[in-house]
Amino acid sequence: MAQPSKKAASADNQQERLRMGWWISGFTDGEGCFSVSVIRNSTTKSGKQIFPEFVITQSAKSLFA
């Protein structure tokens, strides 16, 4: 007996991941920030430290919305 095809389930999963990806992109665009800071640090060889940061924030009132 032939095994059932997993393509249909796999296609559904790919569509769900695509929708989730767009949602995350939109949320990050609206609520997120990416920055790179260069900080003086005498303990490093170059005397500087690079500090990349990715942050998503919301206000406290969004906790219960």
SULVEN-V725717 format. One record per residue. N is the residue number from 1. RES is the residue in one small letter. SS is DSSP state (H for helix, E for strand, L for the rest). Layout:
# SULVEN-V725717
N | RES | SS
N | RES | SS
This chain:
# SULVEN-V725717
1 | m | L
2 | a | L
3 | q | L
4 | p | L
5 | s | L
6 | k | L
7 | k | H
8 | a | H
9 | a | H
10 | s | H
11 | a | H
12 | d | H
13 | n | H
14 | q | H
15 | q | H
16 | e | H
17 | r | H
18 | l | H
19 | r | H
20 | m | H
21 | g | H
22 | w | H
23 | w | H
24 | i | H
25 | s | H
26 | g | H
27 | f | H
28 | t | H
29 | d | H
30 | g | H
31 | e | H
32 | g | E
33 | c | E
34 | f | E
35 | s | E
36 | v | E
37 | s | E
38 | v | E
39 | i | E
40 | r | E
41 | n | L
42 | s | L
43 | t | L
44 | t | L
45 | k | L
46 | s | L
47 | g | L
48 | k | E
49 | q | E
50 | i | E
51 | f | E
52 | p | E
53 | e | E
54 | f | E
55 | v | E
56 | i | E
57 | t | L
58 | q | L
59 | s | L
60 | a | H
61 | k | H
62 | s | H
63 | l | H
64 | f | H
65 | a | L
